Amino acid sequence: MLNSDGPRISPPRSLKISTDITNEPFRQALGLDENGNSTCNEDRDEILRYLNLQLIANGYPAALTDADRTFAEVAKGLLENHRQKNRLLVNHRCPADQRIERFLQTHFSDVPGGDELKLPGRTLVLDRFGLARELSLPIEHDEFFSDLVQSYRVKNGVLHNPKHDRRTTVGTFHVTEGGLPIAGDKRAVPRATFVKMFETAMAPPEELKLFPFTSRQEEPASGWASLLLRPIVCPEVKGVTPEKRMEVRFFAPGTLVSNLDFVESIFGNAGDPYVPINDSGLDVMHWTGHTGAVILAPHLTTLTKKEVGLPHWDDATERQQRDSMCWKSEDELYNDGMAFKMTCRTDAGVIVTLIADNYFGYCK
């Protein structure tokens, strides 16, 4: 039950400091103790303080309470040092992002602009469970509203209502040409069109980048949030095969951080992608060799077919005409302005997906 008219129902900010390190893997990945009980409420004070430190260290305005402001003042020198290093290393990528960018720049090297495709250089890395959830709501309030999502803090956690909560698959799945074979029920996308879409995905409108956590502050923060997932692909079979996982990097403009809360609640948070222990490339016995990237970009539905390089109907192939990958009128929107998922994958083991919506089901 929502509590918009009554007293706030935010969990209390506990001052308790846990000394039990045996639960840390569960807490960090899923916000659970070893018995499967949620630890989010008792860890909330720690999560909020850590989130504010993350914002400050990355050069974003924070949403500090009086207690956190005192703590931030004590750590001011350290945070400024960290922020300066981040500024100097803005073009440095974590190993997973390096693999993704190398794939994109190699695969599209013969397409104009393809050899310069890059992921967001500056993101707020959500390296423990619970950060995305706190980031999705204002720090001292229980509701957040935008054109794409409505989020509420409720007694048993959070409730996120994306604009679209049910979707047909008709016309939804678009696969880029030049890679693995494309099934007949999928729409084939020209390689130059994927490049245009990717470039646009990397430049979302400013209103889409607002972090809800700071939305009620005098100086709100805006930017990208990112997450590392390592879902299990092959469970361990003792004496036969070890557990194997793939790696997935998830990127979302700040307003859509609720999507990251959703996916980490399913697959778990795999930690900081910049830390060597989380580099799949150094754990070959437990890595399938596959790397994925998922990028939320609902603003792609506003692009016209002509803008993304699709041909006129008279110049299109039979399949392009069948897949609506051509236009008769210059103002025709790509996919008729409807949501879609656009994927690029080859036998190199890397798959990059652009999602032109924030429907949670697409993120899985």
N, C-alpha and C positions, 0 to 999 in steps of 0.2 A: 504494500500500500504506500502510495506517495505521501509526502508530508510537506507540500508546498505552502500550506497555510499555518501549520503548527510550528513548534520549535524545531530547530535544525536537528538532523539525525546523524550528522557526521560522527564516525566512530571517535572515541576519545583519543587524544594524543598521549599515549603512555610514556612515562619516563623510564620504564623498565628496560634494562639492558641485559640481553640474554648472553649467558656464558657457555651455552651448550652448542658446540660446533658440529655435533654429529648430525644435526638437522639442516645444516647449511645448504647442501645440494638441493634438498626439497624446497627450502624457502626461496632460494635464488631462482630456481627453474619454474616452480608452480605455486609458490606461496603456501606450501603445506608443510606440516611437521611430519615426522616419520610414521605417525598413526593416521595420516590423511586428513587431519584437521587444519582448517584455514588459519594462517598466522597473520593475515593482512591487518586485522584490527590492532593486535598487540605490536606489530612492527610499524604502524602508521607514522609515529613520530620520527622514526629512523628514516623511513622512505621519503617523507616530506623534506626533511633536512637534506638528505642526499640529493633529491631532485633539485632543490634550490641551489645547492653547491654545483651540480651539473650545469644548470643554467648560467650561473655566474662564471664558472670556469670556461664556458664556451662563448662568452661574450653576450649572453642574452640578459634582458632584465628579469629579475626574479620576483617571486611573490612571498616576501619575507614577513614572518610574524616578529614580534619583539624579541622572543627567545632566539629565533633563527638569525635575526639581524645581529645580535650580540656575538653569536657563534661565527657568523660570516666576517665580522670585524676582526676577530682573533686570527682567522685564517686568511685575511686580506692579502698579505704578501704572497702566500703560497698560491692563492687563486689567480692573482695577477701574473705570476710566473707561468702558471699552467695556461692561462689565456694567451699569453704572448707566444708560447710554444705552439699552441693550436693554430695561431694565425700564420706562423712561419711554415707549418706543416699542412696547410689547407689543401695542397695538391697531393699529399700522401694518401694512399689508399690502403685499407686493410687487405690481407691476402685474398679473402673471398671477393672483394670488390675488384682487385687487380685481375683475378681470373675472369670476371664478368666483362670488364672493360676491354681486356685483351681479346676476348671472343668477339665482342661487338666490332671493335676497330679492325680486326682481321677479316671477319665475315663480310663486312660492308666496305672494305677498303676501295672497291671499284665503284662505289656509289658516292656522288658528291656529298661531302659532309660526313660520310660514314666513318672515316678514319679519325674523326674528332669526337665521337660519341663518348660522353662521360656521365657517370652517376653523380648525384649531388655531392659536392666536396665538403660541405659543412652541414652535418646533421647532429641532432641530439641523440646520442646512442643510448638506447634503453637497455641496460645490461643486467637488470634484475627484475624479477616478477613484481608487479605492483606499480612500477613507475608509469606505465602507459595508462593504467586506471586512474591514478591521481592526476596525471596530466590532462585527462579528458574532461575534468570538471574544475570550475573555479575553486581555489583553495578554501575559501570561507563560505561557499555556497553549494547548494545541492542540485542545481540545474544549469544546463547549458543548451542554447538553441542556436542553430544555424540553418541555412537553406537545405543542408544535406543530412543533418543528424540532430536528434534531440536526445540528450543524456540526462539521467536522473540518478541521484544517490538514494538508494533505498535501504531498508533495514538489513537485508541479507546481501548487500553488495552494490551493484550498479545495474541500471537498465539503459541500454542504448537502442534507440529507434532510428535506423537509417531511413532515408527518404523512400527507398524501394526495399521492401522486405519480402518480395516474392517475384520470381522471374521465370519466364519461359526461356527455353534454350534455342528457340527458333531465331536464326540470324545472329546469334551471340558469339560463336566461336570463330575467330579469324586467325588464320595461320599464314605466316610469311613464306613466300616462295624461296627456293634456293636451298632448302634444307631437306629434312626427311619428307617422304611422300605425304601428300595432303588428302585426307579422306574426302569422298564426294559430298558428304553432308556438311563440310566445313567451307568457309569462304577463303579463297586464296588471295593473299595480299601481296602486291608488288613490293620488291625490296626497297625501292625508293620511297614508297609510302610509309613503310615502317620507320625509316630514318626520319622522315618529317614528323611522324607521330611521336617518336622518342624525343626529338628536340623540343617539341611543344610540351610534352609531359614534364620535362625538366624546368619549365618556366610557368608554374601555376600562377594564377592571379593572387595578389597579396592577401585578399580577404580569405583565401583558402589556406593560408599558411599560419593563421593565428593559433597559438597554443591556448586552449580553453583554460588551462590552469592559471594563466595570467590575464585572462580576458577582462576581469573586473579591476585591474590595476591601472594606475594613472599612465604607466608606460608598459603596455602589454608587449609580450615577446612573440615573434613570428619566425617561422623557419620550417625545416624538415625534421622529421623523427625517423629513426631507423632501428631495426631489430634483427638479431641473428637467431635463426631457428635451425635445429638439427633433428628433424623427425626421423624416427626409426623406419627403415625400409625392409631390413631383414633381421628378425629377432634371433637371438643367440640360440643355437642348438648345440648343446654341450657335446664335445667330441667330434662335431661335424663342421660348424662354422661359427665364428664370433658374431656378435651383434654388429650390424652395419647401418650407418646413417648417411643421409645426404645433407647438404648445407643449403640454406635459403636465406637470402638477404631481402628484407621487406622495407620498403620506403613509402612514407606517407606525408603529405603536407600536414602541418600542425593541426588544423581543424579536424582531420580525419584520424587522429591518434586512437580513437575508440576502436578502429579496425585492428590496430596492433594489440590492444587489450584482448580482443576476441581471439586472435590467432595464437597468442602466447598462452591463453587459457586452455587451448586444445593441445598444442604441440610443445609447450614449455619454452622458457627463455634460455638460450644457449650461451648467454654471457657476452662479454665484450669481444667483438671480432678482431680487435687490435692486439689482444693478448695471445701470445704464442700457444698457450695450452688449449685455446679454442680454435686453432687453425687446423681445419680438416686435412690440409696437405701434409701436416706433420703426424697424422694419425692414420696412415694408409691401411692398417689392419681393420679399422672400424669405419672407413669412409668408402662409399660406393663409387666415388669418383665423379659424382654428379653435383653440379652447382646451379642454383636457381636464383632468380631475381624477380620480385613482384613489386610493381610501382603503381600506386593509386593515382589516377589522373582523370577525374570525372569531367574536367573542362574540355577533354578531347571531343566530346559530343557536339561542340559548337563549331568544329571545323567543317569546311565544305569539301566536297570531293575534289574540286579543282585545286584547292589550296594544298592538298596532300599529294598532288601529282597524278591523280587518276586520269585516264584518257577520256576523250569524248566518246559517246556511244558509237559513232561511225568508225572510230579508230580502235575500238576495243575488240578483244578476242571473244569467241563464243562463251568461254567460261567466265570472263569478266562481265559479260552481259548477264549471264545467269546469276552470278554472285553479287550483282549490283555494284561492281567495282568500276563503274564508269558513270558519266553524267550526260544529260541532255540539256539541262539548264544550269547555268553557272552558280546559282545559289542553292543547289541541292546539297544537303548536309550529308556527311559521311554516315553510313548506316541509318539514314533518315533521322539522325539526331537521337537515336536510341542507344542504350548502353551496350557495351561489347567488351570482350577480352581478346587482345591481340597478342599472339605468341610467336616467338622466333626460336626455333630449336634445330640443331643438327646432330650428327653422330659424334660431335666433339664433347658431348656431355654437359653442355651449358644450355639452359633454357631461360629466356627473358620474357616476362609477361607484363603487358600494360593493361590495366583495368580501368575502363572509362565509366566508373561507377563506384559507390562505396557500399554496395550490397554485400553483406557479410558472407553470404554463401559463395561468392566468387573467390573470396580470399583463401578458401580451403583447397 
